[in-house]
Amino acid sequence: MPFKRFVETGRVAFVADGRYRGKLVSIVDVIDQTRALVDGPETGVPRGAMRLNQLHLTKFKINIPFTARTKLVRNSWKTNKINEKWAEGVWAQKIEAKRKRRAMTDFDRFKLRKARQMRNKIRTVAYYKLKRSAVKEKAKTDDKKSKKVQPKQKEAPKKKEVPKKK
């Protein structure tokens, strides 16, 4: 089955557009093909209708009944530890990294560039040291192999030359 995330009661979604952009909500009810009733009691999003094209569905789902009250949504949210699971996920970490990069000043970007240059220089020096030592080791093992007495191979018998008649 290609699809794993469905618009369903209890599905946790990330608000991608609108007033509550960047917050998590839970779908409480599906109103029609384009709208859903959402509630985000732990993220500060009040219960209300939201367009589905404003939401990105996540892999998280909480067990709540159809059109559950905010109190039930909050309790289920806490028991499933949605905020902790979200914070551990790659998606949230990428969003946080983007936020940090956006907040950087010109001097911060300069310091980051210099730090990366130093890291790359250290990495390159270490790489070439390892490469040089590997080449030396290979040369030593080749010398040891050539020093060992290898049994003589039998030579093919030589053909006798027959003088040509004139």
N, C-alpha and C positions, 0 to 999 in steps of 0.2 A: 504494500500500500504506500503510495508516494507521499500522501499527506498525513501528518501526525498531530498537527495543531489545528483544532477546530474552534469555531465560535460557538461556545457552549457555556452553560451556567457554571460558574466557578473558575473559568479560565482566567489566569492573570495576564494582563496586557500592559504594554509600555506605551504611554501616550507620546506620540511622535509629533503632534501638531496641536496648536490651540493654546488656550490659556494655561493648561496644566502640563505643558510640554516637559518631558523628562521624568514624569512620575509614574508609579505603578498603580493600576486599578484592577478590580476584579469584575468580571461580567456577571451581573446578577440576573439579567433577563434580556432576551432578544426581542426588540420592538418590531422591526421589519428587516428587509434585506440589507438596508444600509445603516441602521442605527441599533444601538444596544443600550440598555440601562446599566450603568457602571457605578461602582462605589469603591472609594479608596480610603477607608477609615484610618489606616495607619500612615498614609502618605499625605493627608491633608486635602484630598480630592472629595468634594461633597457628592452625594448621590445625585445622579442626573443622566440625561441622555447624551450620548456621544456618537459621532459618526464612526463607522468601522474603518474608513480610510484614514482616520486619525490615530488608529491603534495598531500596534505591532504585537501579535500574539507571542507569548513566551511558552516555554516548556512546562511551566508550573501550573498546577490546577489544585484548587481547594475544594473540599466537599461541603457544599452548601445547598440547601433546598432551593427550589424555584422561587424567585422573588423574595429572598431571605432579607430580614431586617439588618440594619447596619451593625447591631450588636452581635448577631450571629456571624456576620462576615468578619468582624474584628476578631472574635474568638477563634474562628477557623484559621484566620490569617496568622494569629499568634501561635497556635498549636502546630501549624505546618512550618513555622519559622521562615516565612517567605522573604522577609527583609534580609536575613542572614544568608539564605541560599542565593538571593539575587546578588548580594555584595561579593560572594565568592565566585560568581560566574564570570566568564570571559567578556560577555557583553557589557556588564557594568564596569569592568576594569578598563575596557576600551573607551567607554564614555568618559570615565574619570581622567584617563590619559589625554583625551582630546580637550577636556576642560582645562587641564593643567597647561597644555601647550598653548591654548588660546590666551591664557592669562600671563604668559611669559612676556617679559620686557625685552627690549633690544639687547641690553647688557646680559640678561639671562640666556638669550640665544647665543650670544658670543661665548659666554662661559661654557655652555653645553658643547659648542663646536670645538673649542680648545680641549675640553675633557675627552671628547671622542677622538681627536687627533692623538692625544697622549695614549689613550687605550689602544688605538690601532698600531701605534709605534711599538708599544710594549709587546703586543700580540705578534707583530711581524718579527721582532728580534727573537722572541721565544721560538717561533716557528722555524726560523733559519738555524738556530742553535740545535734544535731537535733534528732538523734535516741533515746538518753537518755531522752530528754524532751518528746518525743512522748510516750515512755514507762511510764513515770511518769503520763502524762495526762490520759493514758488509765487506769492506776491503780486508779487514783482519780475517774474517771467516774464509774469504777467497784465498788468502795467503796460506792459511792452515790447510786448506784442501789441496792446494798445489804442492805443498811440502810433503804430504803423505806419499809413501811409495806406492805407486800404482802398478799392478801386475802388468808385465809386458804382454802385449797382444801378439799373437802369432802372425807373422807376416806371410803374405801369400807367396808361394814359390815363384822364383824368377824364371822367366822363359829364357831358354837358351837361344841365342841368336845363331841362326843358320846362315853361313856365308852364301851370298848370292852367286850364281854361276854367270860367267861372262861368256 
